[in-house]
Amino acid sequence: MKLLGLHHVSILTGKAERNYEFYTKILGMRLVKKTVNQDDTSSYHLFYADAEGNPGTEVTFFDIPNLGSSYRGTSDISTVSLRVPTTNSLLFWKERLKQAGVQHDEIEKRANRDTLAFKDFDGTRLILVADNGEEGVRPGVPWVGEDIPKEHAIIGLGPVTLTVGMAEPTIGVLTEVMGFQYVGSYPSLEGDFPEILVYATGEGGSGAEVHIERRPDLPKARLGRGGVHHVAFRVPNEEEYNQWAQRLKDYRLPNSGKVERYYFKALYFREPNGILFELSTDEPGFATDEPMETMGQKLALPPFLEPRRKEIEEKLRPLDLN
């Protein structure tokens, strides 16, 4: 029973329209599902991914207008990475971000990979990471746009960074409960701080890694606009999902219990530093209620919300994603 890698990350945005513009028009990702936050149906939930909406390629956003800013600190998912094919792809993206007026850093090494850090308009800290033929979790299927060549397109999620004050409790859950293994470390690019620790699951590679940044000097983060709400990890099927539910119970980890999201099944729990983890099934996927070719074009509701469609649509603000 092994987690296959990263499933998705969910982030808070204050403006869905600008969010859509950034992630589809600038980054070239595909909007594969336009739905609602199932825990607050007055809010949109947008899913961006590869061409097929594959697990391990998804970045999702809860739209919360007038939301305050995030403040960086500990107990935080502080960076999200997106995979691209090669270092040449990073050169393409560096120029593209420059032309779009997007703040970015120089190309730098992280975990022996070439990377390019930048921020979206909400302040979310993002990193492009070059695969360069590395083995591990396979990439997704590029969503090819008019001005982004296939050989440079984003192909999935890369490592997430967890910033914590004390690493040991988080490492304990990753290794003892979730089956991650320590695979190395690399120098912090923030200054004279402890090295970043790298843990991997499944087949390994950038699509299966969690990086631990130890920063006892920082206050606790405040989640707001641009902040990462949670990170989800891939469970291959319902059988193993049931086993994970029992495993969390056996370890006496407080958790949500089984949650039916229709596009996947979920389990939520917080690791000891308070960061929200999710275990999500690969099945059944986003093409369950829409044809693959037209995913994301209409407001999709799972069957248990469909009877309330009229009520839900009346409470949602108009959203023009043209």
Backbone torsions as a table, in degrees:
resi	resn	phi	psi	omega
1	MET	NA	100.1	-178.5
2	LYS	-126.2	139.0	170.3
3	LEU	-69.1	136.6	-173.7
4	LEU	-80.1	-20.9	-176.7
5	GLY	149.2	-159.0	177.6
6	LEU	-75.5	139.9	177.9
7	HIS	-100.6	-56.2	176.4
8	HIS	-161.2	167.4	166.5
9	VAL	-123.8	147.5	177.9
10	SER	-120.6	131.8	-169.7
11	ILE	-127.8	155.9	178.0
12	LEU	-98.7	133.1	175.1
13	THR	-125.1	151.8	178.1
14	GLY	-98.0	-5.1	-175.3
15	LYS	-153.6	97.8	-175.1
16	ALA	-61.0	-35.3	-177.5
17	GLU	-64.2	-46.7	178.2
18	ARG	-67.7	-35.4	177.0
19	ASN	-59.9	-47.5	178.1
20	TYR	-60.5	-44.1	179.3
21	GLU	-59.6	-44.1	-176.3
22	PHE	-68.9	-50.0	-171.6
23	TYR	-78.9	-24.0	177.4
24	THR	-99.1	-43.5	-174.6
25	LYS	-83.5	-36.3	-179.8
26	ILE	-92.0	-50.4	-178.1
27	LEU	-86.0	-16.5	173.7
28	GLY	75.8	21.7	176.5
29	MET	-83.1	162.7	-179.6
30	ARG	-98.4	132.9	169.6
31	LEU	-76.1	109.0	-175.1
32	VAL	-101.2	-14.1	178.3
33	LYS	-156.2	124.0	171.2
34	LYS	-111.1	108.9	-176.2
35	THR	-141.3	-158.6	-179.3
36	VAL	-121.3	158.2	171.3
37	ASN	-66.5	114.5	-174.6
38	GLN	-66.2	-17.7	177.5
39	ASP	-93.3	-9.1	176.6
40	ASP	-156.2	88.1	-170.2
41	THR	-70.9	-0.1	174.8
42	SER	-83.6	-1.5	-176.3
43	SER	-119.3	138.4	175.7
44	TYR	-73.0	152.3	171.4
45	HIS	-130.5	114.7	-176.5
46	LEU	-107.4	134.9	179.9
47	PHE	-116.7	121.9	173.8
48	TYR	-109.9	146.1	-176.2
49	ALA	-161.8	-161.7	175.8
50	ASP	-80.0	-168.7	-175.0
51	ALA	-62.9	-27.3	-174.6
52	GLU	-111.0	1.4	-177.7
53	GLY	68.0	35.6	-176.0
54	ASN	-70.8	144.1	171.6
55	PRO	-57.4	142.5	-177.1
56	GLY	92.4	-0.2	178.5
57	THR	-124.8	3.1	-167.3
58	GLU	-95.1	131.3	169.0
59	VAL	-120.3	121.8	-175.6
60	THR	-117.5	155.5	-176.8
61	PHE	-136.3	132.2	168.0
62	PHE	-91.1	126.3	-179.4
63	ASP	-90.3	112.7	-179.0
64	ILE	-129.6	89.5	-179.5
65	PRO	-58.0	148.7	178.1
66	ASN	65.3	19.9	178.0
67	LEU	-74.5	139.0	177.6
68	GLY	-70.7	167.0	-177.4
69	SER	-73.5	155.7	170.0
70	SER	-78.9	152.5	171.9
71	TYR	-121.6	129.2	-175.6
72	ARG	-68.4	146.3	177.4
73	GLY	175.7	-155.4	-179.3
74	THR	-90.2	174.2	-175.7
75	SER	56.9	48.6	-169.2
76	ASP	-143.3	141.9	166.4
77	ILE	-86.7	97.3	-163.9
78	SER	-89.0	-25.5	174.6
79	THR	-140.8	150.6	175.4
80	VAL	-123.5	133.5	-179.5
81	SER	-107.3	150.2	175.1
82	LEU	-125.9	132.0	-175.9
83	ARG	-83.4	140.4	170.8
84	VAL	-130.3	161.3	-170.3
85	PRO	-65.3	-44.3	-169.9
86	THR	-144.9	171.8	173.8
87	THR	-63.7	-35.0	174.7
88	ASN	-59.4	-32.5	176.2
89	SER	-63.0	-38.3	178.1
90	LEU	-63.0	-37.2	177.1
91	LEU	-63.9	-41.7	176.3
92	PHE	-60.1	-46.1	-176.6
93	TRP	-70.7	-33.8	177.8
94	LYS	-60.6	-43.2	178.5
95	GLU	-70.0	-40.3	-179.2
96	ARG	-63.9	-44.0	178.6
97	LEU	-64.2	-39.1	177.6
98	LYS	-60.7	-46.5	-179.4
99	GLN	-64.1	-29.7	-179.6
100	ALA	-87.6	-0.5	179.7
101	GLY	73.4	27.5	-178.2
102	VAL	-94.4	128.2	178.8
103	GLN	-62.4	130.4	180.0
104	HIS	-150.3	163.2	177.9
105	ASP	-96.8	-174.2	171.6
106	GLU	-82.9	165.4	175.0
107	ILE	-70.1	126.0	-176.4
108	GLU	-136.9	160.4	178.1
109	LYS	-85.5	132.6	169.0
110	ARG	-135.9	125.6	-179.8
111	ALA	52.5	39.2	178.1
112	ASN	65.3	21.8	175.4
113	ARG	-120.6	149.0	173.8
114	ASP	-76.6	134.2	-175.3
115	THR	-140.1	159.3	177.5
116	LEU	-137.5	113.9	-178.0
117	ALA	-92.7	144.6	178.2
118	PHE	-159.1	175.6	178.9
119	LYS	-128.6	147.5	171.3
120	ASP	-85.5	-177.6	-173.2
121	PHE	-69.2	-20.0	176.4
122	ASP	-85.7	-7.2	-178.2
123	GLY	93.4	6.0	176.2
124	THR	-61.7	129.8	-178.6
125	ARG	-87.0	113.4	-175.2
126	LEU	-117.5	152.4	178.4
127	ILE	-137.0	126.8	169.0
128	LEU	-87.2	132.8	-178.1
129	VAL	-126.5	131.8	-176.1
130	ALA	-84.5	127.9	177.7
131	ASP	-70.8	-46.9	-179.2
132	ASN	49.8	42.3	174.8
133	GLY	75.4	10.9	-179.0
134	GLU	-63.0	140.5	176.2
135	GLU	-76.3	161.6	179.7
136	GLY	135.7	-155.3	179.5
137	VAL	-54.7	127.8	-175.2
138	ARG	-68.5	150.2	179.4
139	PRO	-73.2	168.0	175.6
140	GLY	-82.6	-168.9	-177.9
141	VAL	-101.1	117.9	-175.9
142	PRO	-58.5	138.9	171.8
143	TRP	-95.0	103.7	-169.4
144	VAL	-87.8	121.0	176.5
145	GLY	-102.0	-179.7	-176.1
146	GLU	-65.9	-34.7	-172.3
147	ASP	-118.1	13.1	175.6
148	ILE	-123.8	106.9	-178.8
149	PRO	-62.7	149.2	179.9
150	LYS	-55.0	-36.9	-175.7
151	GLU	-72.0	-5.5	178.7
152	HIS	-122.5	-2.0	-173.5
153	ALA	-68.2	153.1	175.9
154	ILE	-66.8	134.6	-172.0
155	ILE	-127.0	17.6	175.1
156	GLY	145.8	180.0	177.7
157	LEU	-82.6	138.7	170.6
158	GLY	-106.4	-164.9	-174.6
159	PRO	-58.1	146.8	167.6
160	VAL	-104.1	146.7	176.6
161	THR	-105.9	128.6	174.0
162	LEU	-104.3	120.2	177.4
163	THR	-97.8	122.3	-174.9
164	VAL	-134.1	157.1	174.3
165	GLY	-79.4	-42.8	176.9
166	MET	-124.0	121.4	-173.4
167	ALA	-81.1	-31.2	-169.5
168	GLU	-56.8	-45.5	-179.4
169	PRO	-62.7	-40.1	178.5
170	THR	-65.5	-44.3	178.8
171	ILE	-60.7	-38.3	178.9
172	GLY	-58.7	-44.4	178.7
173	VAL	-68.2	-43.6	-179.7
174	LEU	-59.2	-43.8	-173.5
175	THR	-88.0	-47.9	-173.8
176	GLU	-78.3	-37.0	-177.3
177	VAL	-95.2	-44.7	-170.0
178	MET	-98.6	-8.9	173.8
179	GLY	83.2	14.3	176.3
180	PHE	-71.0	154.9	177.4
181	GLN	-124.8	144.3	176.2
182	TYR	-71.7	129.4	-178.4
183	VAL	-124.3	-1.8	177.1
184	GLY	152.8	-170.8	178.8
185	SER	-152.7	167.6	177.1
186	TYR	-154.1	157.1	-175.4
187	PRO	-64.7	144.1	173.1
188	SER	-67.4	138.3	175.9
189	LEU	-91.9	3.2	-177.6
190	GLU	-91.3	-10.4	-177.7
191	GLY	137.4	-153.3	-176.1
192	ASP	-84.5	74.0	-179.2
193	PHE	-127.3	165.0	179.3
194	PRO	-56.7	152.9	179.0
195	GLU	-61.2	152.3	175.9
196	ILE	-78.7	129.6	-179.0
197	LEU	-94.4	138.8	-175.3
198	VAL	-115.6	126.0	177.1
199	TYR	-124.2	142.8	-175.9
200	ALA	-134.3	158.0	177.5
201	THR	-132.3	172.3	176.0
202	GLY	55.4	-132.8	179.7
203	GLU	-79.5	-3.6	179.3
204	GLY	76.3	-165.2	-175.1
205	GLY	85.5	176.4	-171.5
206	SER	-65.7	-23.4	179.2
207	GLY	-80.8	5.2	-176.8
208	ALA	-135.1	20.5	-173.0
209	GLU	-112.7	146.6	168.9
210	VAL	-121.9	129.1	178.5
211	HIS	-106.0	133.5	-177.1
212	ILE	-107.7	116.8	176.6
213	GLU	-102.8	122.0	-178.5
214	ARG	-97.1	111.7	-177.0
215	ARG	-135.5	73.0	179.3
216	PRO	-65.3	-12.5	179.5
217	ASP	-77.5	-15.1	-174.8
218	LEU	-92.2	149.7	171.2
219	PRO	-74.3	173.9	177.1
220	LYS	-69.6	138.1	-179.4
221	ALA	-66.2	156.2	172.2
222	ARG	-117.4	122.9	-176.9
223	LEU	-79.1	128.6	177.7
224	GLY	-158.9	-154.0	-179.0
225	ARG	-55.8	128.2	-179.5
226	GLY	88.0	-7.7	-179.8
227	GLY	-83.3	153.6	179.7
228	VAL	-91.0	119.6	-175.9
229	HIS	-74.3	-45.3	178.6
230	HIS	-161.9	164.1	173.3
231	VAL	-120.8	138.4	-179.2
232	ALA	-114.9	147.3	-179.0
233	PHE	-118.8	149.3	-169.7
234	ARG	-82.9	127.4	170.1
235	VAL	-112.3	128.9	-169.5
236	PRO	-67.4	-32.5	-172.7
237	ASN	-157.2	175.3	-176.1
238	GLU	-68.2	-33.6	179.7
239	GLU	-59.4	-48.3	179.4
240	GLU	-71.2	-31.5	174.7
241	TYR	-57.2	-44.5	178.0
242	ASN	-63.2	-37.4	178.2
243	GLN	-67.1	-37.1	177.9
244	TRP	-67.1	-38.2	177.1
245	ALA	-59.5	-42.1	178.4
246	GLN	-68.4	-37.5	-179.1
247	ARG	-63.5	-43.8	177.5
248	LEU	-61.4	-38.4	177.9
249	LYS	-65.3	-43.1	-179.4
250	ASP	-61.9	-35.9	179.1
251	TYR	-85.1	2.1	179.4
252	ARG	55.6	40.0	175.7
253	LEU	-88.9	117.8	175.8
254	PRO	-55.5	133.5	-176.7
255	ASN	-152.2	174.1	-175.4
256	SER	-74.7	-18.2	-164.3
257	GLY	76.0	178.5	-176.4
258	LYS	-68.2	130.4	-179.8
259	VAL	-123.6	125.0	179.1
260	GLU	-89.9	110.6	177.3
261	ARG	-100.3	2.4	179.2
262	TYR	74.1	-51.1	178.3
263	TYR	-79.5	-19.8	173.9
264	PHE	-162.7	164.5	173.9
265	LYS	-102.3	145.5	-170.4
266	ALA	-132.8	151.2	168.4
267	LEU	-132.2	132.8	-178.3
268	TYR	-118.3	140.1	172.5
269	PHE	-157.8	158.3	178.1
270	ARG	-104.5	132.7	174.2
271	GLU	-75.4	172.0	-169.8
272	PRO	-59.0	-24.8	176.5
273	ASN	-85.6	2.2	174.4
274	GLY	92.6	4.5	179.1
275	ILE	-78.6	134.7	-175.4
276	LEU	-84.3	120.9	175.1
277	PHE	-106.4	152.5	174.7
278	GLU	-134.6	141.5	170.3
279	LEU	-109.5	122.6	-172.3
280	SER	-128.6	139.8	178.4
281	THR	-77.0	148.4	173.4
282	ASP	-68.8	-27.5	-175.0
283	GLU	-100.8	152.0	0.8
284	PRO	-88.3	-18.9	177.1
285	GLY	102.9	177.7	-171.4
286	PHE	-84.4	-14.3	179.0
287	ALA	-86.2	11.6	-178.5
288	THR	-65.3	-38.8	-175.5
289	ASP	-119.2	4.1	178.4
290	GLU	-143.7	146.8	173.4
291	PRO	-61.8	144.9	179.2
292	MET	-51.8	-37.8	-173.9
293	GLU	-68.8	-26.5	-174.1
294	THR	-118.6	15.6	179.3
295	MET	-56.6	138.1	174.1
296	GLY	88.1	-2.9	-175.5
297	GLN	-86.0	-24.6	-179.1
298	LYS	-125.8	162.9	176.2
299	LEU	-69.4	115.9	179.5
300	ALA	-99.7	136.8	176.3
301	LEU	-127.9	136.8	175.3
302	PRO	-65.2	158.8	-175.8
303	PRO	-54.0	-33.8	-178.0
304	PHE	-75.6	-10.4	174.5
305	LEU	-107.6	-15.1	-176.1
306	GLU	-56.8	-39.1	177.9
307	PRO	-61.5	-19.0	-179.3
308	ARG	-101.4	14.8	-174.1
309	ARG	-53.4	-49.0	-177.3
310	LYS	-59.0	-46.9	179.4
311	GLU	-62.0	-42.9	-178.8
312	ILE	-66.7	-45.3	-178.7
313	GLU	-64.7	-33.4	179.4
314	GLU	-67.0	-30.0	-178.3
315	LYS	-88.8	-16.9	178.3
316	LEU	-78.4	140.8	174.4
317	ARG	-72.4	151.9	176.2
318	PRO	-58.8	141.1	-177.9
319	LEU	-134.1	107.7	-178.8
320	ASP	-97.6	109.1	-178.5
321	LEU	-110.9	31.8	177.8
322	ASN	-83.3	NA	NA
